[in-house]
């Protein structure tokens, strides 16, 4: 799937968790396709500002917004601040997320509350606020995980639960917003080389072996699918696996 550069000219996008990894690659790809882009961050201010500079070097407008998706008010305000800064909001990429992996019996209530607050409640509230500001042609794209399609071993109960909820949310948003010309889709990355899960990390070889292609993906490979969905008209309520055959 590829997008012809320029297909997002005149559009404005918000990428949550856009300071690094898949989020940063997505923000840059949307800018290359013509969009002005806002990125949110929690602790990575310098990294987010670097993404902004790189977007501006492409001739697009950009802004970095501090917004914790686990905070209900900040999650909802991110869409408002984007519309104020960029003049409109056409594309939302729900990328911000946290993962707590470990044995079921070791997970605490604090773990549950934090993961669900960021991965589910934050996505819901940001999507709700964004949809209220989107014109016809709006796009909501959520980053899920290959672990909603296949959980290869123990330790992923909480993370898989939180991301599986986003499948239902995406399908419901597609029905809710389709009449307004707004689409909603979800992308499931497999093992992707980021600073949180490096391709040379201690479990990398095992993860790569679980894919049909035998390798980690790159962040730009996920971003290209997001860019396709940001421009696609007649695609909604769908799941897209960008996982190298992890779930095959």
Secondary structure as a PSIPRED ss2 file (coil, helix, strand):
# PSIPRED VFORMAT (PSIPRED V4.0)

   1 X C   1.000  0.000  0.000
   2 X C   1.000  0.000  0.000
   3 X C   1.000  0.000  0.000
   4 X C   1.000  0.000  0.000
   5 X C   1.000  0.000  0.000
   6 X C   1.000  0.000  0.000
   7 X C   1.000  0.000  0.000
   8 X C   1.000  0.000  0.000
   9 X C   1.000  0.000  0.000
  10 X C   1.000  0.000  0.000
  11 X C   1.000  0.000  0.000
  12 X E   0.000  0.000  1.000
  13 X E   0.000  0.000  1.000
  14 X E   0.000  0.000  1.000
  15 X E   0.000  0.000  1.000
  16 X C   1.000  0.000  0.000
  17 X C   1.000  0.000  0.000
  18 X C   1.000  0.000  0.000
  19 X C   1.000  0.000  0.000
  20 X C   1.000  0.000  0.000
  21 X H   0.000  1.000  0.000
  22 X H   0.000  1.000  0.000
  23 X H   0.000  1.000  0.000
  24 X H   0.000  1.000  0.000
  25 X H   0.000  1.000  0.000
  26 X H   0.000  1.000  0.000
  27 X H   0.000  1.000  0.000
  28 X H   0.000  1.000  0.000
  29 X H   0.000  1.000  0.000
  30 X H   0.000  1.000  0.000
  31 X H   0.000  1.000  0.000
  32 X H   0.000  1.000  0.000
  33 X C   1.000  0.000  0.000
  34 X C   1.000  0.000  0.000
  35 X C   1.000  0.000  0.000
  36 X E   0.000  0.000  1.000
  37 X E   0.000  0.000  1.000
  38 X E   0.000  0.000  1.000
  39 X E   0.000  0.000  1.000
  40 X E   0.000  0.000  1.000
  41 X E   0.000  0.000  1.000
  42 X C   1.000  0.000  0.000
  43 X C   1.000  0.000  0.000
  44 X C   1.000  0.000  0.000
  45 X H   0.000  1.000  0.000
  46 X H   0.000  1.000  0.000
  47 X H   0.000  1.000  0.000
  48 X H   0.000  1.000  0.000
  49 X H   0.000  1.000  0.000
  50 X H   0.000  1.000  0.000
  51 X H   0.000  1.000  0.000
  52 X H   0.000  1.000  0.000
  53 X H   0.000  1.000  0.000
  54 X H   0.000  1.000  0.000
  55 X H   0.000  1.000  0.000
  56 X H   0.000  1.000  0.000
  57 X H   0.000  1.000  0.000
  58 X C   1.000  0.000  0.000
  59 X C   1.000  0.000  0.000
  60 X C   1.000  0.000  0.000
  61 X C   1.000  0.000  0.000
  62 X E   0.000  0.000  1.000
  63 X E   0.000  0.000  1.000
  64 X E   0.000  0.000  1.000
  65 X E   0.000  0.000  1.000
  66 X E   0.000  0.000  1.000
  67 X C   1.000  0.000  0.000
  68 X C   1.000  0.000  0.000
  69 X C   1.000  0.000  0.000
  70 X C   1.000  0.000  0.000
  71 X C   1.000  0.000  0.000
  72 X H   0.000  1.000  0.000
  73 X H   0.000  1.000  0.000
  74 X H   0.000  1.000  0.000
  75 X H   0.000  1.000  0.000
  76 X H   0.000  1.000  0.000
  77 X H   0.000  1.000  0.000
  78 X H   0.000  1.000  0.000
  79 X H   0.000  1.000  0.000
  80 X H   0.000  1.000  0.000
  81 X H   0.000  1.000  0.000
  82 X H   0.000  1.000  0.000
  83 X H   0.000  1.000  0.000
  84 X H   0.000  1.000  0.000
  85 X H   0.000  1.000  0.000
  86 X H   0.000  1.000  0.000
  87 X C   1.000  0.000  0.000
  88 X C   1.000  0.000  0.000
  89 X C   1.000  0.000  0.000
  90 X C   1.000  0.000  0.000
  91 X E   0.000  0.000  1.000
  92 X E   0.000  0.000  1.000
  93 X E   0.000  0.000  1.000
  94 X E   0.000  0.000  1.000
  95 X C   1.000  0.000  0.000
  96 X C   1.000  0.000  0.000
  97 X C   1.000  0.000  0.000
  98 X C   1.000  0.000  0.000
  99 X C   1.000  0.000  0.000
 100 X C   1.000  0.000  0.000
 101 X C   1.000  0.000  0.000
 102 X C   1.000  0.000  0.000
 103 X C   1.000  0.000  0.000
 104 X H   0.000  1.000  0.000
 105 X H   0.000  1.000  0.000
 106 X H   0.000  1.000  0.000
 107 X C   1.000  0.000  0.000
 108 X C   1.000  0.000  0.000
 109 X H   0.000  1.000  0.000
 110 X H   0.000  1.000  0.000
 111 X H   0.000  1.000  0.000
 112 X H   0.000  1.000  0.000
 113 X H   0.000  1.000  0.000
 114 X H   0.000  1.000  0.000
 115 X H   0.000  1.000  0.000
 116 X H   0.000  1.000  0.000
 117 X H   0.000  1.000  0.000
 118 X H   0.000  1.000  0.000
 119 X H   0.000  1.000  0.000
 120 X H   0.000  1.000  0.000
 121 X H   0.000  1.000  0.000
 122 X H   0.000  1.000  0.000
 123 X H   0.000  1.000  0.000
 124 X H   0.000  1.000  0.000
 125 X H   0.000  1.000  0.000
 126 X H   0.000  1.000  0.000
 127 X H   0.000  1.000  0.000
 128 X H   0.000  1.000  0.000
 129 X H   0.000  1.000  0.000
 130 X H   0.000  1.000  0.000
 131 X H   0.000  1.000  0.000
 132 X C   1.000  0.000  0.000
 133 X C   1.000  0.000  0.000
 134 X C   1.000  0.000  0.000
 135 X C   1.000  0.000  0.000
 136 X C   1.000  0.000  0.000
 137 X C   1.000  0.000  0.000
 138 X C   1.000  0.000  0.000
 139 X E   0.000  0.000  1.000
 140 X E   0.000  0.000  1.000
 141 X E   0.000  0.000  1.000
 142 X E   0.000  0.000  1.000
 143 X E   0.000  0.000  1.000
 144 X C   1.000  0.000  0.000
 145 X C   1.000  0.000  0.000
 146 X H   0.000  1.000  0.000
 147 X H   0.000  1.000  0.000
 148 X H   0.000  1.000  0.000
 149 X C   1.000  0.000  0.000
 150 X C   1.000  0.000  0.000
 151 X C   1.000  0.000  0.000
 152 X C   1.000  0.000  0.000
 153 X C   1.000  0.000  0.000
 154 X C   1.000  0.000  0.000
 155 X C   1.000  0.000  0.000
 156 X C   1.000  0.000  0.000
 157 X H   0.000  1.000  0.000
 158 X H   0.000  1.000  0.000
 159 X H   0.000  1.000  0.000
 160 X H   0.000  1.000  0.000
 161 X H   0.000  1.000  0.000
 162 X H   0.000  1.000  0.000
 163 X H   0.000  1.000  0.000
 164 X H   0.000  1.000  0.000
 165 X H   0.000  1.000  0.000
 166 X H   0.000  1.000  0.000
 167 X H   0.000  1.000  0.000
 168 X H   0.000  1.000  0.000
 169 X H   0.000  1.000  0.000
 170 X H   0.000  1.000  0.000
 171 X H   0.000  1.000  0.000
 172 X H   0.000  1.000  0.000
 173 X H   0.000  1.000  0.000
 174 X H   0.000  1.000  0.000
 175 X H   0.000  1.000  0.000
 176 X H   0.000  1.000  0.000
 177 X H   0.000  1.000  0.000
 178 X H   0.000  1.000  0.000
 179 X H   0.000  1.000  0.000
 180 X H   0.000  1.000  0.000
 181 X C   1.000  0.000  0.000
 182 X C   1.000  0.000  0.000
 183 X E   0.000  0.000  1.000
 184 X E   0.000  0.000  1.000
 185 X E   0.000  0.000  1.000
 186 X E   0.000  0.000  1.000
 187 X E   0.000  0.000  1.000
 188 X E   0.000  0.000  1.000
 189 X E   0.000  0.000  1.000
 190 X C   1.000  0.000  0.000
 191 X C   1.000  0.000  0.000
 192 X E   0.000  0.000  1.000
 193 X C   1.000  0.000  0.000
 194 X C   1.000  0.000  0.000
 195 X C   1.000  0.000  0.000
 196 X C   1.000  0.000  0.000
 197 X C   1.000  0.000  0.000
 198 X C   1.000  0.000  0.000
 199 X C   1.000  0.000  0.000
 200 X C   1.000  0.000  0.000
 201 X C   1.000  0.000  0.000
 202 X C   1.000  0.000  0.000
 203 X C   1.000  0.000  0.000
 204 X H   0.000  1.000  0.000
 205 X H   0.000  1.000  0.000
 206 X H   0.000  1.000  0.000
 207 X H   0.000  1.000  0.000
 208 X H   0.000  1.000  0.000
 209 X H   0.000  1.000  0.000
 210 X C   1.000  0.000  0.000
 211 X C   1.000  0.000  0.000
 212 X C   1.000  0.000  0.000
 213 X C   1.000  0.000  0.000
 214 X C   1.000  0.000  0.000
 215 X C   1.000  0.000  0.000
 216 X C   1.000  0.000  0.000
 217 X E   0.000  0.000  1.000
 218 X C   1.000  0.000  0.000
 219 X H   0.000  1.000  0.000
 220 X H   0.000  1.000  0.000
 221 X H   0.000  1.000  0.000
 222 X H   0.000  1.000  0.000
 223 X H   0.000  1.000  0.000
 224 X H   0.000  1.000  0.000
 225 X H   0.000  1.000  0.000
 226 X H   0.000  1.000  0.000
 227 X H   0.000  1.000  0.000
 228 X H   0.000  1.000  0.000
 229 X H   0.000  1.000  0.000
 230 X H   0.000  1.000  0.000
 231 X H   0.000  1.000  0.000
 232 X C   1.000  0.000  0.000
 233 X C   1.000  0.000  0.000
 234 X C   1.000  0.000  0.000
 235 X C   1.000  0.000  0.000
 236 X C   1.000  0.000  0.000
 237 X C   1.000  0.000  0.000
 238 X C   1.000  0.000  0.000
 239 X E   0.000  0.000  1.000
 240 X E   0.000  0.000  1.000
 241 X E   0.000  0.000  1.000
 242 X E   0.000  0.000  1.000
 243 X C   1.000  0.000  0.000
 244 X C   1.000  0.000  0.000
 245 X C   1.000  0.000  0.000
 246 X C   1.000  0.000  0.000
 247 X C   1.000  0.000  0.000
 248 X C   1.000  0.000  0.000
